[in-house]
């Protein structure tokens, strides 16, 4: 497989893992989606899901592609269906990003960080950052499920 094909395949696996989390939340957590979890400084599952989407928006759209995509607020999302729609947009963004940089995954991209600082990175580094960031918070979300009284699903990329 070539580089871009591998990244697209990898992102399909990430989407599959995310779908497990979102489907579980839809079935078991809908009334608790916005519930603050004290062990996570009062953040909610919705907060972390929207935060993950905003990280994709920041690094891929606004930093790398120099777009001006608006960030979302967690309190706008009171059900899983609206979060799934948000991730449909993220999926389109990732596809556009990968297509934009398909022949230039190792070139330097200049952009502005969320704090307003100018920085450089490669598209491959940015893609790696956003997917590992999502998995970091996915682990936290699964812990939140447990703290909210639910046995979390197996949401690894490889599920048995």
N, C-alpha and C positions, 0 to 999 in steps of 0.2 A: 504494500500500500504506500502511496505517496503521502507526504506530510499533511496536506489539506484533507485528504480522505480519512486519514487516521484521526485528525482532530474532529471532523464531523461525526465519525463513528463514536469517538469518545464522548462527544456531547450528547449523542442519542442515548448512551448508557446513563449519563448524568440525568437526562430528562426522565428516563425510566425510574431511576431512584427517587427523583423528586415527585414523580407521580404517585409512588407508594406512600410518601409522606402526606401529600395533599389529599389522596383518597382516604387515608386513615383519619386525617383531621376532619374531613367532610362527614365521615360516618360516626366518629366518636367525640369530636371536640368542638363542633360548631358553636354551641352556647358558650364555650370557654375560649374561643379563639382570641378574644381581646382581654382575657383574664390576666391580670398582673401576676407574675411569679416572683415571689420575694427573693428566692435564691438567685435570681437573675436580675437583680436591682430593679425589680418591678416591671421588667419588660415582658411582653406577651409573645405568644407564638406568632401572631399576626405581625408584630413589630419586626421579629427576626426574618420572617418571610419577605416582607416589604423591603427591609434593609438589604437583604441579598439581591433583590431585583434592582434596587438603587445602585448597588456596587457594579452590577453589569452595565447599567446606564452610564454611570460615571466613567469607568475605565474604557469601555469599548466605544460608546457613542460620543460622549463629550470629550474625553481625553484623546483617544486614538483617531476618531473620525471627525473631530472638530464640529460636532453637531451641538445643538443647544436643546437637548431633551430635558424636559422637566422631571424633577424627582417627585416621588409619591410620599404621602404621609400615611403611616400605619392606621390612623384613626379613620381613614377613608374606606377601610376594608373590614367589613363586618361579617363576611361569609367567604367560604372557600371558593365558591364559584367566581367571585370578583378577583380573588388572588390567582386563580387559574387563568383568568383572562389577562391579568397583568403578566404572567409568565408566558402566555402566547406571544405577547409583544416582545418580551425578552428573547424568546426563541427566534423571532424574526430579526431582532437586533443582532444576535450571535451569528445567524446565517449571513446577514449583510456584512458583518465585520469579517467573517472568514472569507467570504467572496471578495471583499475589497483587498484583503491582504494575502490572498492565496499564493501569489508568486513572491511575496515579500515578507514572509514570517519572521525573518531575521534582520530586517532593516530597522533603523532607529526612527522612532516616532517621538516628536516633541509635543508636549501638552501641558495642561495646567492641572495641578492637584486640587482636591476639594478645598484645601487651605489657601489656594491662590498661588502656590509656588510652581515655577516652571520646572519640568522634569523630563527625562528621557527614558524610554523603554522600547522593547521590541514587541510586535504583536504577539509573538509566542509567549513572552513573559507576561503580558497583560492577560492573555487567555488563561494561562496557567494560574495566575493570581485569582481571577474571578471564580474559576471552578474549585480551587482548593479553599477559597474563602467560603463558598457555598457549602462545601462538605464540613468545614469547621463548624459552621452554624447549624448544619443539619444535625450534627451530634448534640448540640445544645438543645435543639428543638425536640429531639427524641428524649432527652433528659427532662425537658419541660413536660412532655406527655406523661412520663412516669410520676413527676411531682404533682401533676393534676389528676392522678389516680388511674391512669391508663397504661396498660402494658404496651410499649411501643412495638411497631412492626420491624421486621428485618428490612432495612432500607439500603443495604449495601449494594454496590453495583453487581456483585455476584451474590445471588440469593438462593438458598437451598430450601 
